[in-house]
Every structure is written in structure tokens, then in C-alpha cells.
Amino acid sequence: VQLVESGGGLVQAGGSLRLSCSAFGRTFSRYNLGWFRPAPGKERDFVAIITWSGGTADSVKGRFTISRDNAKNTVYLQMNSLIPEDTAVYYCAADESHWGRGPYEYWGQGTQVTVSS
């Protein structure tokens, strides 16, 4: 499975961005999907995840919403009320068996999000 992220950029604090991650290869609907970013003491930590059945969880107190469109083989991360601390490279990940913090088998190349104060 190849994952390609897009939608990153520069935004002012309080603004919004929507990240997209398109998957190419195997059956997308079977995969648990997640968005990750670097965190202190960790290479990457989960921001939001969505299971193959649609269950979700996030670590950002509801400011971000993850969703998936299996018909388009795409997972989204709607990011609202952005703060400078959200500045990071955001990675998309996929795995058939694991979810939450993983481990995930497939990773995208990352997309940069920069939030200015």
C-alpha cells in the first residue's frame, strides 16, 4: 500500500486546514488508518485514528476530526482551532491488524503543517 499525503501548508493560529491521504494498492476499506506527528520523547505519536469499521479516537481534545471515504481510498484530517504547537510534519499510516498507537505497517512521506502566531 502506498500512502500519499497532501493539504499541508502555512496557516494563522485559529485557522483550519484539511489534510488528505490517498492510498494506492490493496483493499483500502480493510485498513485501520491514523494520523501521526512527532511528539517530545517519541518519533511519532497518534493524533487521530479511524478503524476499518469507523470507530475514531483523537489526542487533541476534539479540535481535529478524522474521516474516511472508502470509495475514494482517502482518509482526511480536518484540523480546526489550530495553535502554534500543532506545527509539525503529519504522517498518514495504515495497518490491517493494529490500530491506536500501532504498530502500523504502511506510512506516507508526510506533509508539513505550520501554524503562525
N, C-alpha and C positions, 0 to 999 in steps of 0.2 A: 504494500500500500504506500503510495506517495502522497504526502500532505503538503499543500501549498497555502501559506497564509497571505492575507492581504488586508488593507484597510488601516494600517498604522499611519501615524503622522504626528504633527505638532498641533496641540490644542491648548487653549487657555484653561486655567482652573475653573471648575464649574461647568465645563463643556462636556460634550459627548462624542464618542466615536463608536463605530461598529466594525469589529474585526470579522473576517470571514476565513474559513479554512476549507478548501476544496480537496476532496480525496479522489485519487485515481487508482484503480486496481480492483480489489476484491469487493465482496458484498458489504457495502457501507452500513446497511441497517443492522448488521450483527455486532457492530463495534460500540464499545463504551468510549466516550470521547471526553477530552479535557483541555482546558487552557491552563498554562503554567507560566510562571515568571520567576526570575531569580529572587531569593529571599536571604536575609542575613543567616549565615551558617549553613545554607543549603544551596546546591546548584540550581534547583528549581523547586518551587512549591506550588500546590494547586491553587488556582484562582476560582475555577468553576468546572464542574463536571456534569455530564449527562449520560445516563446509561442507555443501553440499546432499547430499553422499554420506556424511556422518557423521564425517569427519575433524575432530579437535579440536586446539587448542593453547591454552595459557594463559600468563600472565605472572606468576602468583602462586605458583609453586612447588608446584602441586598442591593448594592449600588450597581452591580453588574448582573446581566441576565444571559444565560446560555440557552441556545435553542438549536434545533437541527431540522434540516429538510432532507429527508432521505431520497426524495425524488431528484434532488439536485446534488446529492452527495456532498452536502455542505453543512458545516457547523458554524454558528455565529456566536459572537460575544458582544452584546450591547453594553457599552460602558457609559454610565451616566454619573453626574456629580464628580467628575474627575478631580483629583488632587495631585500636587506635585509628587507625592510619594508613590503614585501609580506609574511614574516614569520607569520603563523597563522594556526589554525585549520580551514579547509574548510568544509563547510556543504552543502549537496545537499538538495533541497526542491522541493515539488510538490504540486500543487493545481489545481483543475478543474476550479475554477471561478476567482481566483485572479492571478495577475502577478506583475511585477515590484518589489516593496518592500513588497508586500504581503497584508494581511497575508497568509501564507502557512499552509496547514493542515498537511502535512507529512514532516518529517525530517529524515535525516540519522544521523549516530552516529559521523560523522566527520572523516577527515583524516588530519594528521599533515604534513604541508609543512614548511621546514626550509631552509632559504637561507643564506649561509655564505658569509661574505665579503672578 
